[in-house]
Structure formats: structure tokens, C-alpha cells
Amino acid sequence: MPTNVSKKNNQIQAYRINFIYLMLVMVVCALVWRVFDLQVFNNDFLQGQGNARVLRQLEVTAHRGMIMDRNGYPLAISTPISSIWINPKKFNVEDEKIYSLAKLLQLNSQYIKNKIKKRSTKEFVYIKRRINPALAQRIMDLSIKGVHTQREYRRYYPDGEIFGHILGFTDVDDNGQEGMELAYNEWLSGVSGSKRVVKDRLGRIISIEEQVSAPQPGKSLTLSLDRRIQYLAYKTLQKTVHKQKAKSGSIVVLDIETGEVLAMANQPGFNPNRMQDRQSKLYRNRAITDLFEPGSTMKPFSIAAALNSGRYSPGTQIETGDGWFMVGRKTIQDTHAYGTIDVSTVLQKSSNVGTSKIALHLPKPLLWDTYYSFGFGSDTGSGFPGESAGRLVRPRRISKIEQVALSFGYGMSVTNLQLTNAYSIIARAGKKKQVTFLSQFDAQAESHSASQDEPQAVQQTLLSARSLKQVSKMMERVVQKGGTAPQAAVIGYKVAGKTGTVKKTSSHGGYTKKKYSSVFAGYAPLNKPKLAIVVMIDEPGNGVYYGGLVAAPAFSDVMSGALRLLNIEPDDLNQPDIVSQIEQSIGRQG
């Protein structure tokens, strides 16, 4: 009996073991089948699910194109920076590490918490942009879930405020907002690329799987500006405005041969690298946007129109009497009584009476037509954002006083660039050139710009080359002894120019008695003109306001330095003791 029981127990035990083996085999088979199912039948689906959790496609920011001066010196460059952003859905506002994050970013921790709570449904929220990459790495080392860094670029301007008004600046997204940055934003902007990366559960990049598309950097832009001349113009203008206690000022240096802007400066200035300087009253390019009545700087155009009419010659005698005469109920006055003088002396002495009498003997529409032909009343076509067209409106019925006022620059408004361009046309004996901020070597960018106007169809003004050359010789006398601006003279070079001392209009109507604009416009060398320069000082407050005393010295300093920087050959070596004068001039500039 015991033997049968033992045998029966052994059989039961064997059945159990076999059952366990069977179950193990079935489990192994199930596992093998599951593995086979996962690896073969559902591989694509599961791979996609896995990738969706760890693979990310990120944008690769392209850097903006460089802006350079005509000699290749960098004026605007893009430097790599980082920005910190948070995914609110994964970020725990109660995480104690938030205080370390706030401290590194120099932010209030409550500010971060509130920002995240307000955007809790979002997946992307910037916390702080444009920080140092090293700081960004320290933040990532905190290993805070939901906190990420993003590589971007920031615009940097090596010369700061020297080029501020021309270059403008970009916004936080590196898009041009002012100046050349805005005018050529499409040209300078790059095209972002993308890449696939593997991230861990904290959102940190573990590896880069592939580059989907390569970023395309923006194209470089070569400006017509000469950094050396720009620096000279800016510093001279800054010194002049400070010395004269003026409200503001502007200066333009134009290449007469090519129409290229070599320098343009304004005061007050602003530094585009400093966010706090980005105020409209500071970054406005006054040489292009601000209007002023040009005053006596328009007399060369009026005299040229008179010469061109055939009614006058440089030697024609004009009776100016005691320095005043009446036009209707208005009194036209000179600063001195000149008596009987010729047309050349009218310009040399800047006689309002003489200019007015000449204008009254010309056909009434002639002055307006002449001014229009020199570009007044329309913008220069430079393509600079916000350029003003000035104001030159011909009334239906032209009164005598309107004709007289216009002959010496009242009743119209111009920009500094307009006036500089007009003087360059006189220097070229009437031939027009397209004003441009681009180097002639960067014609591709110029043709690309949608804002750059087409060259004007008319290539010659209404006035003959002969009459304009005669006016040029007359303007040479303005900067000589006996003229209104001997301080505009440049050692070793013949200079043609004209002063302007303009009463400013009052907000209550009429003209003020104490506020003036002081202007000097001219070009050199006279025999083969290369540079045209206009200096405008607004509301000098140091007791002196005549253009020949305020603006002319600045013109002389900039013209003298620029001609020598460009190695322009002197055309007036007959000046007494020229060598010692040049040495003294160089010593003063140094």
C-alpha cells in the first residue's frame, strides 16, 4: 500500500514539473512572439512613438550679413548669444531650483512663477533673451526640467555712435528697425536651417542625429562710407555743437565724382549698442529727415539762373544803395551798405538787396523751375528710410515778395543731403548723379534693394555748364579775404562755398529774433571738384550765429582732413609759405 501511494505521489510530482515546464515554455514562446511582434510587425509604429518622445527638430539660426565700409572695415557684425525659455507644461514652479535660476538671470523668482502660471497652456515661453552663452550653460547645468536654451545672434556695432544714425539697429529678433539695417533687411537677413536631436527627459540635447537643412547666412553689405572720414566728420561736428552750445547739428560729405555718401553725422548722437539710447529724438537721422530753410546757401542757384537767362553777367552792376529797399510793405536788408557792386560781389558779400533786385528782373517761374531741376522738392533717391522730400511749392500766383524771399532761401525747406547733392551738381557743371549709400563695388546689393529708386531720367539741370562754372568762380571769393567765410578756406586747395544764416520760424507765426540756423555749403578742389560738404548747426547759443563763423570752421576742418586722407592733389600751391601752413594745420589736427 505504501508503495502504491509513493508511486502515485511521484506521478503527481512529475505532472506538476511538466506543467511548470510547459508554462515556462509557453511564457518563453509568448515573450519571443512579443519580441518578434514588436520588432517586425509594429516596429515602425513603436519607433515613431519613441522618437516622438526623444527626437526633436530644432531651428538653427542663421547669422545676419556683415555691414562694412568701402575699405572692408566691419561696421556691423553678428555675435552668438543665448536665450532661456521654459516649457510651462513640464516646468514645476515649486521646484526649489527656481531660486537659483532667478539669481543667475538676475530676475525675481516670483516674476518667473507668475509668467509661467499666466502661460500654463503654452509650450514655449521666453524667460530672458540675449544672455552670454557661458551663463546659459551654467543655467543648463542646474538640470531643471522644462528649462531650455536657444542659440541666437545679436548685432554689434564696433564704432558705436560714430555710425549710429546711418546703420540704425535691429530688434530682439535681429530684424532691421532703422537706417541701413532696415533698408537692406531682406539682403542682410539669413535663412534659418534645422536639425534633429535626441533629448533626455530634462530636455537636454544628448546627440545630434542629422542636419535637415543648413542655415544660409545673410549677405554682406559694403557701404560707400569711409570710416576715417566718418570719424573725422562726427568728432568735428560734436566739438562744434558743444562749443556753440547748439541744439543740434548735421554734416554730409558727398563724393562729387560718384554720388556716394562718404560720411554723414548728426548731433545729438546715440549708441545702437545701448538699448536705453534707442529713443526717436536721438536716433532720428537729422541730415535726411529734418527740414530747414536754407537761407543764403540758395543764392548761388539764383545767381546762376540770372546768368543763364542772358540778362546778367558776373560784371553787371547792381545798385544796393544804403543796404535796404522795400518790396511792398516788407523791408529787405543787408548787414552793411555796399552801394553799387557787381554780381560777383553780390554773392561774395551775400547781399540780400542785390539778390532780390536780380530776382525781380527774372521771369517769375524761373527760380522755382531752377530749384526743381537741382532736386529740391523731391528726395534724392538714396533709398534711406524716412528720407524727406523737402518743401518747394510753387503758388498759383507768384507775388514779388515770394519771388524775392525764395531768391535767398526763404519760403522753402530742404534736408542737408538735398543741399549737399545740389552743390555737387553745381560742382559737376550741371550733371546729375544718383546719390547712394552703397559702394560702387556692391552694385548687386543696390539692384536688389526695392527701396532704391531708379536713376533720374534727366541727367542735366536747366542751367548751362557755362553759367554754373561762372558761379563756382564767384563762390571762390566767398572763402577769401573780403568774403563772408574766410574761415572755410582749406590750405593748399581752392574752395567754392556759400554761407547761410537763417532766422528760424516761430510756432506763433513769423520769424524769431534770437533763434538761427547756421549753414555752410561748399566743395573742393575747385579745379577738379572731389568732395561736397554741408554743415548745418541748429540754434547756436554761444552768442555767435553767422554761418561764416559757426559752420564754416567745421567745414574747413573736415574738408582739409578728408582731402588729405584721400590723397587728393592740392590745386592752390601759390599760397604764401604753403609748406609751413600745411605743417601747422597737420599739427593742430594731431
C-alpha positions in Angstrom: 0.0 0.0 0.0 2.7 2.5 0.9 4.4 1.6 -2.3 1.4 2.5 -4.4 0.9 5.8 -2.6 4.5 6.7 -3.2 4.3 5.8 -6.8 1.2 7.9 -7.2 2.8 10.9 -5.5 5.8 10.6 -7.8 3.4 10.8 -10.8 1.7 13.8 -9.4 5.1 15.4 -8.8 6.1 14.7 -12.4 2.9 16.1 -13.8 3.5 19.3 -11.8 7.0 19.6 -13.1 5.9 19.0 -16.6 3.2 21.6 -16.2 5.7 24.1 -14.9 8.0 23.3 -17.9 5.0 23.7 -20.2 4.1 27.0 -18.6 7.7 28.2 -18.9 7.9 27.2 -22.5 4.6 29.0 -23.2 5.8 32.1 -21.4 9.1 32.0 -23.4 7.2 31.5 -26.6 4.9 34.4 -25.7 7.9 36.6 -25.0 9.6 35.5 -28.2 6.4 36.2 -30.1 6.0 39.6 -28.4 9.6 40.5 -29.3 9.0 39.3 -32.8 5.8 41.3 -33.0 7.4 44.4 -31.7 10.5 44.2 -33.9 8.8 43.1 -37.1 5.1 43.9 -37.2 4.9 47.1 -35.1 8.5 48.3 -35.4 7.6 51.5 -37.4 4.8 52.5 -35.0 6.9 52.0 -31.9 9.9 53.6 -33.4 7.8 56.6 -34.2 6.4 56.7 -30.6 9.9 56.5 -29.2 11.2 59.2 -31.5 8.3 61.4 -30.7 9.4 61.3 -27.1 13.2 61.9 -27.5 13.7 63.3 -31.0 13.2 67.0 -31.7 13.7 69.1 -34.8 15.3 72.4 -33.8 15.8 75.6 -35.8 19.3 76.6 -36.5 19.5 80.3 -36.5 21.4 81.9 -39.4 23.6 84.9 -38.6 22.9 88.3 -40.3 25.2 89.6 -43.0 28.0 91.9 -42.1 28.0 95.6 -43.0 31.3 97.1 -44.0 32.7 100.5 -45.0 34.1 101.0 -48.5 37.5 99.7 -47.4 36.2 96.5 -45.9 36.2 97.6 -42.2 33.4 95.9 -40.3 30.7 98.3 -39.1 28.0 95.8 -38.0 28.6 92.2 -37.1 26.5 89.4 -35.5 27.8 87.7 -32.4 26.4 84.4 -30.9 24.2 84.7 -27.8 21.8 82.5 -26.0 18.2 82.9 -24.8 16.5 81.0 -22.0 13.0 79.6 -22.5 10.7 77.3 -20.5 8.0 74.8 -21.3 5.3 75.6 -18.7 3.7 72.1 -19.2 6.9 70.5 -17.9 8.2 73.1 -15.5 7.4 72.8 -11.8 7.0 76.2 -10.3 7.5 74.7 -6.9 11.0 73.4 -7.7 13.5 74.9 -5.3 15.9 75.3 -8.1 13.8 78.2 -9.4 15.6 80.5 -6.9 19.0 79.6 -8.3 17.6 80.2 -11.8 16.3 83.6 -10.9 19.5 84.6 -9.2 21.6 83.7 -12.3 19.2 85.6 -14.6 19.0 88.5 -12.1 15.3 88.2 -12.1 12.7 88.0 -9.3 11.6 84.3 -8.7 8.0 85.5 -8.3 8.2 87.1 -11.7 9.2 83.8 -13.2 6.4 82.0 -11.4 3.8 84.5 -12.4 4.9 84.4 -16.1 4.7 80.6 -16.2 1.3 80.5 -14.5 -0.2 83.0 -17.0 1.1 80.9 -19.9 0.5 77.5 -18.4 -1.2 76.2 -21.5 1.7 77.2 -23.7 4.8 75.1 -24.5 7.2 77.9 -25.2 7.8 81.0 -23.1 10.9 83.2 -23.2 12.3 84.0 -19.7 15.3 86.0 -20.8 16.9 86.7 -24.1 20.3 87.7 -25.3 22.5 86.4 -22.5 26.1 85.3 -22.5 26.5 81.6 -23.7 28.6 80.9 -20.7 25.8 82.0 -18.4 23.3 79.9 -20.4 25.5 76.8 -19.8 25.5 77.5 -16.0 21.7 77.6 -16.1 21.5 74.3 -18.1 23.9 72.7 -15.5 21.1 73.2 -12.9 19.2 70.4 -14.7 15.8 72.0 -14.2 13.1 70.1 -16.1 11.4 72.3 -18.7 14.2 74.9 -18.9 15.9 75.1 -22.3 18.4 77.3 -24.1 18.4 78.6 -27.6 21.3 79.9 -29.7 20.6 83.3 -31.4 22.6 86.2 -32.7 23.0 89.8 -31.5 24.0 92.7 -33.6 27.1 94.5 -32.5 28.4 97.9 -33.8 32.2 98.2 -33.2 32.2 102.0 -33.7 29.1 102.7 -31.6 27.6 106.1 -32.0 30.0 107.2 -34.8 27.9 105.3 -37.4 24.7 105.1 -35.3 22.4 107.3 -37.4 23.4 105.6 -40.7 23.4 102.0 -39.7 20.4 102.1 -37.4 19.8 98.9 -35.4 18.0 95.6 -35.2 15.3 94.4 -32.7 15.5 91.5 -30.3 14.7 89.1 -33.2 17.6 90.6 -35.3 15.3 92.4 -37.8 16.3 95.8 -39.0 14.4 98.7 -37.5 16.2 101.8 -38.6 18.8 103.1 -41.1 20.6 100.7 -43.5 19.7 97.7 -41.3 16.0 98.4 -42.2 16.6 99.5 -45.9 18.5 96.3 -46.7 16.9 94.0 -44.1 16.0 91.3 -46.7 19.5 91.4 -48.1 21.2 91.1 -44.8 18.8 88.5 -43.2 19.8 84.9 -43.4 17.6 81.8 -43.8 17.4 79.5 -40.8 18.2 75.8 -41.0 17.1 72.9 -38.9 18.5 69.7 -37.3 17.2 66.6 -35.5 18.5 66.0 -32.0 17.9 63.4 -29.2 16.9 64.9 -25.9 16.7 63.3 -22.4 13.8 63.6 -20.0 15.0 67.0 -18.8 15.1 68.3 -22.4 18.8 68.4 -22.7 20.4 67.5 -26.0 22.1 64.2 -25.9 23.2 63.9 -29.5 22.6 65.4 -32.9 21.1 62.8 -35.3 21.2 64.7 -38.6 21.2 68.2 -40.1 17.9 68.6 -42.0 18.8 71.8 -43.7 21.9 74.0 -43.4 21.4 77.7 -42.3 22.1 80.2 -45.0 23.9 83.3 -43.6 22.8 86.8 -44.8 24.7 88.5 -47.5 27.3 91.2 -46.6 26.7 94.8 -47.5 29.5 97.2 -48.5 28.6 100.9 -47.9 30.1 103.9 -49.6 31.1 105.3 -46.2 34.8 105.8 -45.4 35.3 105.1 -41.7 38.2 107.5 -41.5 36.2 110.5 -42.9 33.1 109.5 -40.9 35.1 109.6 -37.7 36.6 113.0 -38.6 33.1 114.4 -39.5 31.5 113.1 -36.4 34.1 114.3 -34.0 34.3 117.7 -35.6 30.5 118.1 -35.6 30.3 117.0 -31.9 33.0 119.5 -31.0 31.3 122.3 -32.9 27.8 121.7 -31.4 29.3 121.6 -27.9 31.4 124.7 -28.4 28.5 126.7 -29.9 26.0 125.3 -27.3 23.8 124.4 -30.2 20.5 122.5 -30.1 21.6 120.0 -32.8 23.7 119.7 -36.0 24.4 117.6 -39.1 27.1 117.2 -41.7 27.2 115.4 -45.0 30.3 114.5 -47.1 29.5 113.5 -50.7 31.8 112.2 -53.4 31.2 114.5 -56.3 32.5 112.1 -59.0 30.4 109.1 -58.0 27.5 110.5 -55.9 28.5 108.3 -53.0 27.9 109.4 -49.4 31.3 109.2 -47.7 30.2 110.5 -44.3 27.1 111.6 -42.6 26.9 112.6 -38.9 24.3 114.1 -36.6 24.2 115.6 -33.1 22.9 114.6 -30.6 24.2 111.1 -31.2 23.2 107.7 -30.0 24.9 104.4 -29.5 23.0 101.5 -31.2 24.7 99.0 -28.8 22.8 100.6 -25.8 19.1 99.9 -25.6 18.5 103.0 -23.4 19.8 105.2 -26.3 17.1 104.0 -28.7 14.8 107.0 -28.4 13.3 108.6 -31.5 14.6 112.0 -30.6 18.2 110.5 -30.6 18.2 108.0 -33.4 16.5 110.2 -36.0 18.9 110.9 -38.9 18.5 114.7 -39.0 20.6 115.0 -42.2 17.9 113.2 -44.1 14.6 113.7 -42.1 14.9 117.2 -40.6 13.9 120.2 -42.8 15.3 123.8 -42.5 15.1 126.9 -44.6 18.5 127.1 -46.5 18.8 130.8 -46.5 21.6 132.4 -48.4 23.0 129.0 -49.5 20.4 129.2 -52.2 21.9 132.4 -53.7 24.3 130.6 -56.0 21.3 128.9 -57.7 19.5 132.2 -58.0 22.6 134.0 -59.5 23.2 131.0 -61.8 19.7 131.3 -63.1 20.2 135.0 -63.7 23.5 134.4 -65.6 21.8 131.6 -67.6 19.0 133.9 -68.6 21.4 136.1 -70.5 20.3 139.2 -68.7 23.3 139.3 -66.3 27.0 138.6 -66.3 29.4 138.4 -63.4 30.4 142.1 -64.0 26.9 143.5 -64.3 26.5 146.4 -61.8 23.8 146.3 -59.2 22.7 149.2 -57.0 22.3 148.1 -53.4 22.2 151.7 -52.0 22.3 152.0 -48.3 21.6 148.3 -47.7 17.9 148.2 -47.8 14.9 148.6 -50.0 11.1 148.0 -49.9 9.2 145.3 -51.6 5.6 146.1 -50.9 5.4 146.6 -47.1 8.4 144.3 -46.5 11.9 145.7 -45.9 14.8 143.8 -47.4 18.1 144.5 -45.6 21.8 143.8 -45.8 24.2 143.7 -42.9 26.2 146.5 -44.5 25.7 149.2 -47.1 27.6 148.1 -50.2 26.5 150.8 -52.7 27.0 149.8 -56.3 28.5 146.4 -56.7 28.8 143.8 -59.5 27.0 140.4 -59.5 30.1 138.6 -58.3 30.3 140.9 -55.2 26.6 140.4 -54.6 27.4 136.7 -54.0 30.7 137.3 -52.2 29.1 139.7 -49.7 25.8 137.7 -49.6 23.8 140.8 -50.4 20.0 140.3 -49.9 19.3 143.6 -51.6 21.4 142.7 -54.7 20.0 139.2 -55.0 16.4 140.5 -54.6 16.8 143.1 -57.3 18.3 140.5 -59.7 15.4 138.1 -58.9 12.7 140.7 -59.6 14.1 141.1 -63.1 13.8 137.4 -63.9 10.7 135.6 -65.2 8.5 134.7 -62.2 8.6 130.8 -62.6 12.3 130.7 -63.3 13.6 130.3 -59.7 11.1 127.5 -58.9 11.9 125.7 -62.1 15.7 126.1 -61.4 15.4 124.8 -57.9 13.3 121.8 -59.0 15.9 120.9 -61.6 18.5 120.7 -58.8 16.4 118.2 -56.9 14.7 120.5 -54.3 11.1 119.4 -53.6 11.9 115.7 -54.1 14.0 113.2 -52.3 17.4 112.3 -53.5 16.5 108.6 -54.3 19.2 107.4 -51.9 16.8 104.7 -50.6 17.4 105.7 -46.9 14.3 105.0 -44.8 12.3 108.1 -43.9 14.1 110.5 -46.3 12.2 113.7 -46.6 11.4 115.4 -49.9 11.6 118.9 -48.5 9.1 121.6 -49.3 9.1 123.6 -52.5 5.6 124.6 -53.6 5.0 127.0 -56.5 2.0 129.2 -55.7 -0.6 129.8 -58.4 0.0 133.5 -58.3 3.6 134.4 -57.5 3.9 137.7 -55.6 7.0 139.9 -55.7 7.8 139.2 -52.0 7.5 135.4 -52.6 10.0 135.7 -55.5 12.4 137.8 -53.5 12.2 135.6 -50.4 12.8 132.5 -52.5 15.9 134.0 -54.1 17.7 134.0 -50.8 16.3 130.7 -49.4 13.1 131.5 -47.5 9.7 130.1 -48.2 11.1 126.6 -48.9 12.6 123.8 -46.8 15.5 121.3 -47.6 17.4 118.5 -46.0 21.1 118.5 -45.5 21.5 115.7 -48.0 19.4 117.6 -50.6 21.5 120.7 -50.3 24.8 118.7 -50.5 23.6 116.9 -53.6 22.6 120.2 -55.2 26.0 121.7 -54.6 27.7 118.6 -56.1 25.6 119.3 -59.2 27.0 122.8 -59.4 30.5 121.3 -59.0 29.8 118.9 -61.9 28.6 121.9 -64.0 25.0 120.7 -64.1 25.4 116.9 -64.5 23.3 114.8 -62.1 24.5 111.7 -60.3 22.4 109.2 -58.3 23.0 109.7 -54.5 23.8 106.3 -52.9 25.0 104.9 -49.6 26.4 101.8 -51.3 29.9 101.4 -52.6 30.1 101.2 -56.3 31.6 97.8 -55.8 28.4 96.5 -54.3 26.1 97.1 -57.3 24.5 93.8 -56.8 23.0 94.8 -53.5 21.9 98.1 -54.9 20.0 96.5 -57.7 18.4 94.1 -55.2 17.1 96.8 -52.9 13.4 97.6 -53.6 13.7 100.9 -51.8 16.5 102.2 -54.1 14.9 104.5 -56.7 15.8 104.3 -60.3 18.3 106.8 -61.6 16.7 110.0 -62.7 16.0 110.2 -66.4 17.1 113.8 -66.6 20.9 114.0 -66.4 21.4 117.7 -66.8 19.8 120.7 -65.0 18.1 123.6 -66.7 21.2 125.7 -66.4 24.1 125.6 -68.7 27.6 124.4 -67.7 29.0 127.8 -68.5 26.7 129.7 -66.0 27.4 127.1 -63.3 31.2 127.4 -63.8 30.9 131.2 -63.5 29.0 130.8 -60.2 31.7 128.4 -59.0 34.4 131.1 -59.6 32.2 133.6 -57.7 31.8 131.3 -54.8 35.6 131.0 -54.5 35.6 134.7 -53.5 33.2 133.8 -50.6 36.0 132.0 -48.7 38.7 134.5 -49.5 39.5 137.7 -47.6 36.6 140.1 -48.0 34.1 137.3 -48.3 31.6 136.1 -45.7 33.5 132.8 -44.8 37.3 133.1 -44.9 37.3 130.6 -42.1 36.1 128.0 -44.6 39.4 128.1 -46.5 41.5 125.0 -46.8 45.3 125.3 -47.0 46.6 124.2 -50.4 43.2 123.9 -52.0 40.8 126.3 -53.8 37.3 126.1 -52.2 33.9 127.2 -53.5 31.2 127.8 -51.0 28.4 129.8 -49.5 27.2 130.8 -46.1 23.7 130.7 -44.7 22.5 132.5 -41.6 18.8 131.7 -41.3 16.2 133.1 -38.9 14.0 130.2 -37.6 10.2 130.3 -37.8 8.2 130.8 -34.7 5.4 128.4 -33.6 3.2 131.6 -33.4 3.9 132.6 -37.0 6.6 134.7 -38.5 10.3 134.5 -37.6 12.1 134.6 -34.3 14.7 137.3 -33.4 17.1 135.1 -31.5 17.0 131.6 -33.0 19.1 130.9 -36.1 20.3 128.0 -38.2 24.0 128.4 -39.3 24.9 126.8 -42.5 27.9 126.5 -44.8 27.9 124.6 -48.1 30.8 124.1 -50.4 33.1 121.9 -52.4 36.8 121.4 -53.3 39.2 121.3 -55.0 37.7 124.0 -57.3 39.7 123.0 -60.4 38.7 119.3 -60.2 35.9 119.0 -57.5 36.0 115.8 -55.4 34.1 116.5 -52.2 30.9 118.4 -51.4 30.2 119.2 -47.7 27.3 120.9 -46.0 27.5 121.7 -42.3 24.3 122.8 -40.5 24.3 123.9 -36.9 20.8 124.4 -35.4 20.3 127.2 -32.8 23.8 128.1 -31.8 23.6 129.6 -28.3 27.1 130.9 -27.6 26.4 134.5 -28.8 27.6 133.8 -32.4 25.2 132.7 -35.2 26.6 133.7 -38.6 27.3 130.7 -40.9 30.7 132.0 -41.7 31.7 131.9 -38.0 29.8 128.9 -36.8 29.6 126.3 -39.6 32.5 127.4 -41.8 35.3 126.4 -39.5 33.9 122.9 -39.2 33.7 122.7 -42.9 37.3 123.7 -43.2 38.5 121.0 -40.7 36.5 118.2 -42.3 37.4 119.2 -45.9 41.0 119.6 -45.1 41.3 116.2 -43.3 39.2 114.3 -45.9 41.2 115.7 -48.9 44.4 114.5 -47.4 43.0 111.2 -46.3 42.0 110.6 -49.9 45.4 111.8 -51.2 43.7 114.5 -53.4 46.4 116.6 -55.1 46.4 120.3 -54.0 45.4 122.8 -56.6 46.5 126.0 -54.9 50.2 125.8 -54.2 50.7 129.6 -54.8 49.6 130.4 -51.3 52.4 132.1 -49.3 54.5 129.8 -47.3 52.3 126.9 -48.1 54.6 124.2 -46.6 54.7 125.7 -43.1 50.9 126.3 -43.2 50.3 122.7 -44.0 52.6 121.5 -41.3 50.9 123.8 -38.7 47.5 122.5 -39.9 48.5 118.9 -39.5 49.9 119.7 -36.1 46.6 121.2 -35.0 44.7 118.2 -36.2 47.0 115.8 -34.4 
